[in-house]
Amino acid sequence: MTTALIVIDVQRGFDDPFWGPRNNPGAEANIAALLAGWADTGQPVVLVRHDSVQVGSPLAPGTTGNAFKPELDGVAPALLISKTVNSAFHGDIDLDAWLHREGIEAIVLAGIQTNMCVETTARVGGNLGHRVTVALDATHTFDLAGPDGRVLTADQLTAATATNLHGGGFARIATTKEVLGEL
């Protein structure tokens, strides 16, 4: 079975202090390990880039923050998607159609932010019938305030994402080591 690795929004702009405290300092190393595993097996890699339309965003096209992080240097993706919303399935290329056309039945997600673009892509992918795995330790996110001003830490948000995706049947949650062991 062909499994695509979809690497979401691993961009330099997420290193900007604008975002606040982050979790999982090992995320980029785990993403690099997944990319190496996919390169070794010849499985397809999809790179996704967020092209923010928000004024002053660290991810705006034409800024250094829009560029991919060094861990993605040298990656020759089977597909490159640009998006302005959370889900990679709603980008400039129809990811669902591409996956079906290529005969890809399973996808593994990694990237930034765990509770935003990774979770949204997993939910949409699950709803579309794809076998979705999230390599949770190959993601990271940032602390976030709710409508009442209460701040949830990045670790709390990551735990909630894992619970939502697993409990809702959208995706399987795994570690980088588990995913690589299955290649």
N, C-alpha and C positions, 0 to 999 in steps of 0.2 A: 504494500500500500504506500502510495506517495503521500508524504506529509510536508506541507509548506511551513517554514518558519516565517512568521510575520513580525517584524521588528518595528515598533510604533514610536515615532517621535523622539528618537534618541538624538536630540539636537543640543547644540551648545547653549542656546538660550535658557535651557533649564538649569544652567549653572549660575544664572543671575540671582543675586540676593532678593530680587523682586518676589520670588516665590516663597521665601521664608524657610523654616527648618524642614529638612528632608529626612527620610529614613533610608535604610539599606545601602550603606556605602559600598557594598559589594555587588550592586546591581550591574554596573558596567562590566566588571570582570566576568560575571555569569553570562551576560549577553555575548561577550567576546567568545566564551567557551561554547555557547550554542552555535554561533556563527562558524567557529572552527569545526564543530561536529557536522554541521550541514555541508560545509565545504568538503570535508573528508568523504561524505557519502554521496555527494552530488545531488542532494535533495534541493528543491527550489527555495529561494529566499525572496521575500517581499519586503522592501523598505517603504516605510510610510513617513511622510514629512508633513508637519502641521504648518501651513502657510496662514498665519493669523491675519485677520482683517481688522483686529482691534488696534486703534491708534496707540502708538508707543509700546506695543508688545515686544518682548524680547525675541519672539518667534516670527516677526514680520519678514516677509520676503525682501531680499536685498540687504539684510543686516547680517552681521557675523553670527548672531544667535540663531538664524534660520539654518545654518549649515549643520551637517551631521557631526557628532562627536568623533574623536579619533578612532574609537573602537570599530567604526564602520568603514574606515579607510581601506580601500582595496577590495571591498565587497562588490561583486558584480551581480546585482539582483536580477532575478528573472522578471521582476516587475517593480516599478517605482510608482508610488501613488502620492499625489499631493491632495491635501484635504484642508477644509476650513472649519469643519465640525468635529465632534468627538469620534465618530465611528469611521474606521478605515473602509467600511462598506459603503460609505457615502462620500467618496472622493471623486477625483477627476476621471478615474477608471472604474468600471463596474467590477469590483473584486469578486462578487458572487459569480458572475458570468465567467470570469477568467478561471476561477477555481473549477467550475463545472467543465469548461472547455478543455482544461488541462488534465481532467480526470483526478483531481486532488480531492480526497475524501476527508482528510484530517488536517487541522492547522494547530500550530503551537504559537502562542502569543508571548511576547516579551516587550518591554519598553517603559515609556513614561506617559502619563501618570497612571499608577495602578488603578485608582478609583475613578478616573475620568476616561481617557481614550482607550486604555486597555480593557477596562470593565465594559464600556459601551460596545467596543468591537466584539468582545466575547458574547455579550447578550444578543447582539444582532446576528452574529455568526451562528449561535445556538438556535435562535429562532428560525434561521434559514435552513437548518438541518445539517450543518457542518459538525463534525466531531472536533470539539474545541478543547484544547488543553492550555492552561495558563501556567507558565513557569514563574511562579510567584516570586521566587528569589532573584529573578532576572527583571524585576520591575522596581520602581520606587515612586514615592509621592511626597507630598508636603502637608504640613499641618494646615487645617482649614477651619474657619469659623462658620458656624451655622447661623440661622436667622435670629436666634436668641443671643448671639454673641459668644456662645460657648464654643471653645476650640477643641476639636478632636485632633489628636496627634496623628502623624503619618502612620505610625504602627497601628493605631486603632482603626484608621480608615482602611488599611491593608487587610486587617482581620475582618472587617465588615465586607470588603470586596470578596474575600475568599468564601465567607459564609453565604453571601448573596448568590455568587456564581454556582457554588456547590449545591446549596439548599434549593435554589431555583431550577436546578438541572440545566443551566446554561453551559457549564464547562466543568472539566475535571481540573483540580488544582494539583500541581506537582512541583517538585524541585528541579533545578537544572540537572543535577546528578541523575534523577529518575528519568528525565526526558532523554538525556544522552545515552543512558543504558538501554533505552527502547529503540534507538536508531538502528 
